């Protein structure tokens, strides 16, 4: 039975479009609204304050950070997050984060204010064509002109965000639709997501392919997972002695300490993991999108991990969106099903584990253990040792948000995940993600600790959201590896041209910067200094920042 969050309105009360929106959001369990106040959404904010004071309004300092916060909250809960953006330019500031939510398959509902329909197509103040702007960045963009249709549009937005390949939707509400009054009853519940499952024939084929394979491999990714489905797929992997790898930044789908876990594909691809894929004679890809990022081969060649269009391996591709199947790689079996239903169905299959498969599994796991514990870090501050220490120190349910940059290769290699919903990171390459995403996750999961990891270049792209964390008393700890450079770009320039251009950075004193907001600040210059500094930050009970002074040549793990 669904939890009741607000008293339903029967339709006898006359309400504005903004009030109808606020009432439905509260009733449907959308208990946090992320926003930056501005023209076009003032009616909605007032409606929440007046009618639904239990809904928490989190105001950020920039719409980009605000949308990353909503994305972090949605990733942490697996349910849509609600965000409000004022008319342009506020709405336009959301573009990068919306693109990231689309790339990461994150369910998000963005409400954008618009000028009155009386001024439609007059290029009124703060107006723009949001259908053309957000069309490529969202699953669906709609204009809500009738307040009586707010429940209809919100219901469809919820459905689109949660169904198939999850993603963001945009509802544009003109001011007159927010202000006009109508009598209309509430819709009691949001629509239930579509739960497609493999057919009996599909399952028989999967079992047959696995039974005949000598070197099968399980590949996991995508959205729509929960603890129960992760437990189910672990049961399937164990019963069939399947080495299990994950797509880029989806390490939290499978306990990294489990003997069946064998690594991650994508950026930072370990040669031995690439070798596993090449040696495999059958691959079960569940939930993962077989796009360029996940299919990066050796030497950073896009789509080089498998042969196009027909892989040499027998390929079973299970994905909730039918249009993702056979898009690039022709599968031997393509199944449109959600990860949760597919995982439960696979867990119920009779086990098939030939004795010879034990050697294949042992090889895969041993290679990963060597890779994730080897390598060097130059200088007095050993990033490898720091992330290995964090792997042992942090509670298993800690949510860790890592932004984009070469610095992310260190936690990617040496940190470990155990539970679903604990790894946040943009697949779009968006910088400025780590801190706001961690704030959003901490708001959505107040009983969990949240840590952000953001390089100096990445952190400064949304550093103002430290003020948001302080204002709302969100005890996020942010680790800032600082090498005074755009490290990943510098590496790429040096590889391509033998020199770097425009990558050197002049940074503030990060400790003073944090303290100026009222946050706790620490600076670490040696390995031995890190543990006590982090413990002080972790115990501060307030937002905290730990700067790691990193030498320029410690851009990525060494041999």
Buried (B, 14 or more C-beta within 10 A) or exposed (E): EEEEBBEEBEEEEEBBBBBBBBBBBBBBBBBBBBBBEBBBBBBBBBBBEEBBEEBEBBBBBBBBBBBBBBBBBBBBBBBBBBBBBBBBEBBBBBBBBBBBBBBBBBBBBBBBBBBBBEBEEEEBEBBBEBEEBBEEBBBBBBBBBBBEBBBBBBBBBBBBBBBBBBBBBBBBBBBBBBEBEBEBEBBEEBBEBEEBBBEEEBBEBBBEBBBEBEBBBBBBBBBBBBEEBBBBBBBBBBBBBBBBBBBBBBBBBBBBEBBBBBBBBBBBBBEBBBBBBBBBBBBBBBBBBBBBBBBBBEEEEEBBBBEEEEBEBBBBBBBBBBEBBBBBBBBBBBBBBBBBBBBBBBBEBEEBBEEEBEEBBEBBBEBBBEBBEEBEBBBEBBBBBBBBBBBEEBEEEBBBBBBBBBBBBBBBBBBBBBBBBBBBBBBBBBBBBBBBBBBBBBBBBEEBBBBBBBBBBBBBBBBBBBBBBBBBEBBBBBBBBBBBBBBBBBBBBEEEEEEBEEBEBEBEEBBEBBEEBEBBBBBBBEBEBBBEBBEEBBEBEBBBBBBBBBEEEBBBBEE
